[in-house]
Amino acid sequence: MNIQNKTGNEILEKMVKRVFSECGIEPKGTVVINDYDSRRTYMDIDGKEYAVRTWNIYETSSHKSLVVEWTLYYYKDGESCGTSLGDGINRFRV
């Protein structure tokens, strides 16, 4: 998977790779991570809009990990609400 990360946030890149993998999706084009806020990571793949919505994020003290509950959405033709492609919970080393 080819990722162009415009945010500079390395954890987002790891999360995006894992999210697509767990959803069983192998993007054919370049995944461009455009922006993020406290709840969403905004991406484009060949001009199509995707977002990872995060629901719960917390850090574990014993493992120095970040636990993220997420849902991957695809937005068709400028829709205001996307179509869910999958969800999950992952742990990332910080």
DSSP file (Angstrom, degrees, kcal/mol; ACC not computed):
  #  RESIDUE AA STRUCTURE BP1 BP2  ACC     N-H-->O    O-->H-N    N-H-->O    O-->H-N    TCO  KAPPA ALPHA  PHI   PSI    X-CA   Y-CA   Z-CA
    1    1 A M              0   0    0      0, 0.0     2,-0.6     0, 0.0    29,-0.1   0.000 360.0 360.0 360.0 129.1    0.0    0.0    0.0
    2    2 A N        -     0   0    0     27,-0.4    29,-2.9    25,-0.2     2,-0.4  -0.846 360.0-172.8 -96.8 122.4    1.4    3.4   -1.0
    3    3 A I  E     -a   31   0A   0     -2,-0.6     2,-0.6    27,-0.2    29,-0.2  -0.959  17.2-164.4-121.0 132.0    0.6    6.2    1.5
    4    4 A Q  E     -a   32   0A   0     27,-3.1    29,-2.5    -2,-0.4     2,-0.8  -0.960  15.3-161.4-110.5 111.6    1.3    9.9    1.1
    5    5 A N  E     +a   33   0A   0     -2,-0.6     3,-0.3    27,-0.2    29,-0.1  -0.823  17.8 175.2-102.0 103.4    1.0   11.4    4.6
    6    6 A K  S    S+     0   0    0     27,-2.2    -1,-0.1    -2,-0.8    28,-0.1   0.545  76.2  62.0 -81.5  -7.2    0.5   15.1    4.5
    7    7 A T  S    S-     0   0    0     26,-0.3    -1,-0.2     2,-0.1     3,-0.1   0.743  91.8-137.1 -91.9 -25.0    0.1   15.4    8.3
    8    8 A G        +     0   0    0     -3,-0.3     2,-0.8     1,-0.2    -2,-0.1   0.465  60.1 133.3  79.5   0.6    3.5   14.1    9.4
    9    9 A N     >  -     0   0    0      1,-0.2     4,-1.1     2,-0.0     3,-0.4  -0.770  39.9-166.9 -89.6 108.2    1.8   12.1   12.1
   10   10 A E  H  > S+     0   0    0     -2,-0.8     4,-1.9     1,-0.2    -1,-0.2   0.819  84.0  60.2 -67.2 -32.5    3.4    8.6   11.9
   11   11 A I  H  > S+     0   0    0      1,-0.2     4,-2.6     2,-0.2    -1,-0.2   0.883 101.2  55.5 -64.4 -36.6    0.8    6.9   14.2
   12   12 A L  H  > S+     0   0    0     -3,-0.4     4,-2.9     1,-0.2    -1,-0.2   0.900 105.4  52.1 -60.8 -40.1   -1.9    7.9   11.6
   13   13 A E  H  X S+     0   0    0     -4,-1.1     4,-2.1     2,-0.2    -1,-0.2   0.925 111.2  46.3 -63.2 -44.7    0.0    6.1    8.9
   14   14 A K  H  X S+     0   0    0     -4,-1.9     4,-2.1     1,-0.2    -2,-0.2   0.914 113.6  49.8 -61.8 -42.8    0.2    2.9   11.0
   15   15 A M  H  X S+     0   0    0     -4,-2.6     4,-2.9     1,-0.2    -2,-0.2   0.928 109.2  50.5 -63.7 -45.8   -3.5    3.2   11.8
   16   16 A V  H  X S+     0   0    0     -4,-2.9     4,-2.3     1,-0.2     5,-0.3   0.909 110.3  50.2 -61.0 -43.3   -4.6    3.7    8.2
   17   17 A K  H  X S+     0   0    0     -4,-2.1     4,-2.0     1,-0.2    -1,-0.2   0.931 114.4  44.2 -58.9 -46.0   -2.6    0.6    7.1
   18   18 A R  H  X S+     0   0    0     -4,-2.1     4,-2.9     2,-0.2    -2,-0.2   0.890 110.9  54.2 -68.8 -39.4   -4.1   -1.5    9.8
   19   19 A V  H  X S+     0   0    0     -4,-2.9     4,-1.6     2,-0.2    -2,-0.2   0.946 111.6  43.5 -60.1 -50.4   -7.6   -0.2    9.2
   20   20 A F  H  <>S+     0   0    0     -4,-2.3     5,-2.8     1,-0.2     4,-0.5   0.904 114.5  51.5 -63.4 -40.0   -7.6   -1.1    5.5
   21   21 A S  H ><5S+     0   0    0     -4,-2.0     3,-1.2    -5,-0.3    -2,-0.2   0.934 110.5  47.2 -61.4 -47.0   -6.0   -4.4    6.2
   22   22 A E  H 3<5S+     0   0    0     -4,-2.9    -1,-0.2     1,-0.3    -2,-0.2   0.770 110.6  52.7 -69.0 -24.8   -8.6   -5.4    8.8
   23   23 A C  T 3<5S-     0   0    0     -4,-1.6    -1,-0.3    -5,-0.2    -2,-0.2   0.509 114.4-119.1 -85.1  -4.6  -11.4   -4.3    6.5
   24   24 A G  T < 5 +     0   0    0     -3,-1.2     2,-0.5    -4,-0.5    -3,-0.2   0.799  68.1 137.8  73.0  28.7   -9.9   -6.6    3.8
   25   25 A I      < -     0   0    0     -5,-2.8    -1,-0.2    -6,-0.2    -2,-0.2  -0.932  36.0-171.1-113.4 127.0   -9.3   -3.6    1.4
   26   26 A E        -     0   0    0     -2,-0.5    -5,-0.0    -3,-0.1    -6,-0.0  -0.883  24.9-138.8-114.2  96.6   -6.2   -3.2   -0.6
   27   27 A P        -     0   0    0      0, 0.0   -25,-0.2     0, 0.0     4,-0.1  -0.286   7.0-155.5 -57.9 134.5   -6.3    0.2   -2.2
   28   28 A K  S    S+     0   0    0      2,-0.1     2,-0.1   -27,-0.1     3,-0.1   0.846  75.3  46.6 -78.9 -36.2   -5.1    0.2   -5.8
   29   29 A G  S    S-     0   0    0      1,-0.1   -27,-0.4   -28,-0.0     2,-0.4  -0.223 106.5 -67.3 -94.7-172.4   -4.1    3.9   -5.8
   30   30 A T        -     0   0    0    -29,-0.1    16,-0.7    -2,-0.1     2,-0.7  -0.632  42.5-135.0 -78.8 130.9   -2.1    6.1   -3.4
   31   31 A V  E     -aB   3  45A   0    -29,-2.9   -27,-3.1    -2,-0.4     2,-0.7  -0.793  20.7-161.2 -85.1 118.6   -3.8    6.7   -0.1
   32   32 A V  E     -aB   4  44A   0     12,-2.9    12,-1.8    -2,-0.7     2,-0.9  -0.905   7.7-154.3-106.5 113.4   -3.4   10.4    0.7
   33   33 A I  E     +aB   5  43A   0    -29,-2.5   -27,-2.2    -2,-0.7   -26,-0.3  -0.782  21.2 173.8 -85.2 109.0   -3.8   11.3    4.3
   34   34 A N  E     -     0   0A   0      8,-2.2     2,-0.3    -2,-0.9    -1,-0.2   0.886  51.4 -26.0 -87.2 -42.6   -4.9   14.9    4.0
   35   35 A D  E     - B   0  42A   0      7,-1.2     7,-2.8     2,-0.0     2,-0.3  -0.961  50.2-157.8-163.9 168.8   -5.9   16.0    7.6
   36   36 A Y  E     - B   0  41A   0     -2,-0.3     5,-0.2     5,-0.2     2,-0.2  -0.984   4.4-174.6-155.2 157.9   -7.1   14.9   11.0
   37   37 A D        -     0   0    0      3,-2.4    -2,-0.0    -2,-0.3     5,-0.0  -0.688  56.9 -70.2-135.5-165.9   -8.8   16.2   14.0
   38   38 A S  S    S+     0   0    0     -2,-0.2     3,-0.1     1,-0.2    -2,-0.0   0.661 131.0  25.0 -67.7 -13.8   -9.6   14.6   17.4
   39   39 A R  S    S+     0   0    0      1,-0.2    15,-3.2    14,-0.1     2,-0.3   0.602 118.4  41.5-124.1 -17.4  -12.2   12.3   15.9
   40   40 A R  E     - C   0  53A   0     13,-0.2    -3,-2.4    11,-0.0     2,-0.5  -0.971  49.4-152.8-140.6 149.8  -11.5   11.8   12.2
   41   41 A T  E     -BC  36  52A   0     11,-1.8    11,-2.1    -2,-0.3     2,-0.4  -0.994  26.0-147.8-116.6 124.1   -8.7   11.1    9.7
   42   42 A Y  E     +BC  35  51A   0     -7,-2.8    -8,-2.2    -2,-0.5    -7,-1.2  -0.798  23.5 170.8-100.9 130.5   -9.5   12.4    6.2
   43   43 A M  E     -BC  33  50A   0      7,-2.7     7,-2.5    -2,-0.4     2,-0.4  -0.918  22.5-153.0-136.8 158.5   -8.1   10.5    3.2
   44   44 A D  E     -BC  32  49A   0    -12,-1.8   -12,-2.9    -2,-0.3     2,-0.4  -0.988   4.9-172.5-127.9 141.6   -8.4   10.4   -0.6
   45   45 A I  E >  S-BC  31  48A   0      3,-2.1     3,-1.7    -2,-0.4   -14,-0.2  -0.940  82.0 -24.9-131.9 111.7   -7.8    7.4   -2.9
   46   46 A D  T 3  S-     0   0    0    -16,-0.7     3,-0.1    -2,-0.4   -15,-0.1   0.886 128.1 -48.6  51.3  43.9   -7.9    8.3   -6.6
   47   47 A G  T 3  S+     0   0    0      1,-0.3     2,-0.4     0, 0.0    -1,-0.3   0.459 112.5 121.2  80.6   1.0  -10.1   11.3   -5.9
   48   48 A K  E <   -C   45   0A   0     -3,-1.7    -3,-2.1    29,-0.0     2,-0.3  -0.816  61.2-123.6-100.9 139.6  -12.5    9.3   -3.7
   49   49 A E  E     +CD  44  75A   0     26,-0.7    26,-2.6    -2,-0.4     2,-0.3  -0.640  33.2 168.1 -90.1 134.9  -13.1   10.4   -0.1
   50   50 A Y  E     -CD  43  74A   0     -7,-2.5    -7,-2.7    -2,-0.3     2,-0.3  -0.932   9.6-169.5-133.5 158.1  -12.6    8.2    2.9
   51   51 A A  E     -CD  42  73A   0     22,-2.1    22,-3.1    -2,-0.3     2,-0.6  -0.990  18.5-143.5-148.2 144.6  -12.4    8.8    6.6
   52   52 A V  E     -CD  41  72A   0    -11,-2.1   -11,-1.8    -2,-0.3     2,-0.6  -0.951  21.5-156.5-104.0 117.9  -11.5    6.9    9.7
   53   53 A R  E     -CD  40  71A   0     18,-3.1    18,-1.8    -2,-0.6     2,-0.4  -0.843   5.3-152.0 -95.0 124.6  -13.8    7.9   12.6
   54   54 A T  E     + D   0  70A   0    -15,-3.2    16,-0.2    -2,-0.6     3,-0.1  -0.828  17.5 176.6 -99.5 136.5  -12.3    7.2   16.0
   55   55 A W  E     +     0   0A   0     14,-2.9     2,-0.4    -2,-0.4    -1,-0.2   0.847  68.7  15.0-104.7 -50.8  -14.7    6.5   18.9
   56   56 A N  E     + D   0  69A   0     13,-0.6    13,-2.5     2,-0.0     2,-0.4  -0.996  61.6 178.0-131.3 129.8  -12.6    5.8   21.9
   57   57 A I  E     + D   0  68A   0     -2,-0.4     2,-0.3    11,-0.2    11,-0.2  -0.994  13.7 155.1-131.5 125.8   -8.9    6.5   22.3
   58   58 A Y  E     - D   0  67A   0      9,-2.1     9,-3.4    -2,-0.4     2,-0.4  -0.995  34.8-125.5-149.4 156.1   -6.9    5.7   25.4
   59   59 A E  E     - D   0  66A   0     -2,-0.3     2,-0.4     7,-0.2     7,-0.2  -0.829  18.7-138.4-102.8 136.8   -3.4    5.0   26.5
   60   60 A T  E  >> - D   0  65A   0      5,-2.6     5,-0.8    -2,-0.4     4,-0.7  -0.784   6.2-152.9 -91.6 136.2   -2.4    1.9   28.5
   61   61 A S  T  45S+     0   0    0     -2,-0.4    -1,-0.1     1,-0.2     3,-0.0   0.864  89.4  49.0 -78.3 -35.8    0.1    2.6   31.2
   62   62 A S  T  45S+     0   0    0      1,-0.2    -1,-0.2     2,-0.0    -2,-0.0   0.819 122.0  30.1 -77.0 -30.0    1.7   -0.9   31.4
   63   63 A H  T  45S-     0   0    0      2,-0.1    -1,-0.2    30,-0.0    -2,-0.2   0.424  95.4-128.2-109.6  -0.2    2.3   -1.4   27.7
   64   64 A K  T  <5 +     0   0    0     -4,-0.7    30,-2.1     1,-0.2     2,-0.3   0.934  63.4 139.6  49.1  50.6    2.8    2.2   26.5
   65   65 A S  E   < -DE  60  93A   0     -5,-0.8    -5,-2.6    28,-0.2     2,-0.5  -0.844  53.7-133.2-122.9 157.4    0.3    1.6   23.8
   66   66 A L  E     -DE  59  92A   0     26,-3.4    26,-2.8    -2,-0.3     2,-0.5  -0.961  19.0-154.6-109.8 125.7   -2.6    3.6   22.3
   67   67 A V  E     -DE  58  91A   0     -9,-3.4    -9,-2.1    -2,-0.5     2,-0.4  -0.889  13.9-172.7-104.1 128.6   -5.9    1.8   21.9
   68   68 A V  E     -DE  57  90A   0     22,-3.1    22,-2.6    -2,-0.5     2,-0.5  -0.980  17.2-159.0-128.3 125.7   -8.2    3.0   19.2
   69   69 A E  E     +DE  56  89A   0    -13,-2.5   -14,-2.9    -2,-0.4   -13,-0.6  -0.905  33.6 171.9 -97.6 130.3  -11.8    2.0   18.4
   70   70 A W  E     -DE  54  88A   0     18,-2.8    18,-2.0    -2,-0.5     2,-0.3  -0.892  33.1-155.8-141.5 162.6  -12.5    3.0   14.8
   71   71 A T  E     -DE  53  87A   0    -18,-1.8   -18,-3.1    -2,-0.3     2,-0.5  -0.987  20.0-140.0-137.7 134.0  -14.9    2.9   11.8
   72   72 A L  E     -DE  52  86A   0     14,-2.8    13,-3.3    -2,-0.3    14,-0.8  -0.836  23.1-169.8 -95.6 128.9  -13.9    3.3    8.2
   73   73 A Y  E     -DE  51  84A   0    -22,-3.1   -22,-2.1    -2,-0.5     2,-0.4  -0.901  14.3-155.9-119.7 147.5  -16.2    5.3    6.0
   74   74 A Y  E     -DE  50  83A   0      9,-2.0     9,-3.0    -2,-0.3     2,-0.6  -0.981  12.1-150.5-118.2 134.2  -16.4    5.9    2.2
   75   75 A Y  E     -D   49   0A   0    -26,-2.6   -26,-0.7    -2,-0.4     2,-0.5  -0.923   8.0-150.4-110.2 117.9  -18.2    9.1    0.9
   76   76 A K    >   -     0   0    0     -2,-0.6     3,-1.9     5,-0.2     5,-0.1  -0.737  68.9 -25.7 -88.2 129.5  -19.9    8.9   -2.5
   77   77 A D  T 3  S-     0   0    0     -2,-0.5    -1,-0.2     1,-0.3   -29,-0.0   0.785 126.3 -43.8  41.1  50.7  -20.1   12.0   -4.6
   78   78 A G  T 3  S+     0   0    0     -3,-0.3    -1,-0.3     1,-0.2    -2,-0.1   0.686  85.0 171.5  75.8  18.9  -19.9   14.5   -1.8
   79   79 A E    <   -     0   0    0     -3,-1.9    -1,-0.2     1,-0.1     3,-0.1  -0.255  33.7-140.2 -57.4 149.0  -22.3   12.8    0.6
   80   80 A S  S    S+     0   0    0      1,-0.2     2,-0.4     2,-0.0    -1,-0.1   0.756  90.9  40.9 -84.3 -25.4  -22.5   14.3    4.0
   81   81 A C  S    S-     0   0    0     -5,-0.1    -5,-0.2    -7,-0.0    -1,-0.2  -0.986  85.1-141.0-123.1 136.6  -22.7   10.9    5.7
   82   82 A G        -     0   0    0     -2,-0.4     2,-0.5    -7,-0.1    -7,-0.2  -0.254  17.1-103.9 -91.2 175.4  -20.6    8.0    4.5
   83   83 A T  E     -E   74   0A   0     -9,-3.0    -9,-2.0    -2,-0.1     2,-0.3  -0.880  37.8-121.1 -98.6 126.7  -21.1    4.3    4.1
   84   84 A S  E     +E   73   0A   0     -2,-0.5   -11,-0.2   -11,-0.2     3,-0.1  -0.509  28.6 179.8 -71.0 130.0  -19.4    2.2    6.8
   85   85 A L  E     -     0   0A   0    -13,-3.3     2,-0.2     1,-0.4   -12,-0.2   0.508  62.1 -45.5-105.4 -10.0  -16.9   -0.3    5.3
   86   86 A G  E     -E   72   0A   0    -14,-0.8   -14,-2.8     2,-0.0    -1,-0.4  -0.837  49.6-143.1 158.5 165.7  -15.8   -1.9    8.6
   87   87 A D  E     +E   71   0A   0    -16,-0.2     2,-0.3    -2,-0.2   -16,-0.2  -0.952  22.6 145.1-148.8 168.2  -14.8   -1.2   12.2
   88   88 A G  E     -E   70   0A   0    -18,-2.0   -18,-2.8    -2,-0.3     2,-0.4  -0.985  40.0-101.4-179.8-176.9  -12.5   -2.5   14.9
   89   89 A I  E     +E   69   0A   0     -2,-0.3     2,-0.3   -20,-0.2   -20,-0.2  -0.999  36.9 178.6-131.8 128.8  -10.3   -1.9   17.9
   90   90 A N  E     -E   68   0A   0    -22,-2.6   -22,-3.1    -2,-0.4     2,-0.4  -0.934  21.7-139.5-133.1 155.7   -6.5   -1.8   17.6
   91   91 A R  E     -E   67   0A   0     -2,-0.3     2,-0.4   -24,-0.2   -24,-0.2  -0.944  18.9-170.8-113.6 134.6   -3.5   -1.2   19.8
   92   92 A F  E     -E   66   0A   0    -26,-2.8   -26,-3.4    -2,-0.4     2,-0.2  -0.981  24.2-120.3-126.5 135.9   -0.5    0.9   18.6
   93   93 A R  E      E   65   0A   0     -2,-0.4   -28,-0.2   -28,-0.2   -29,-0.1  -0.545 360.0 360.0 -71.6 136.7    2.9    1.3   20.3
   94   94 A V              0   0    0    -30,-2.1   -29,-0.1    -2,-0.2    -1,-0.1   0.384 360.0 360.0-112.0 360.0    3.7    4.9   21.1
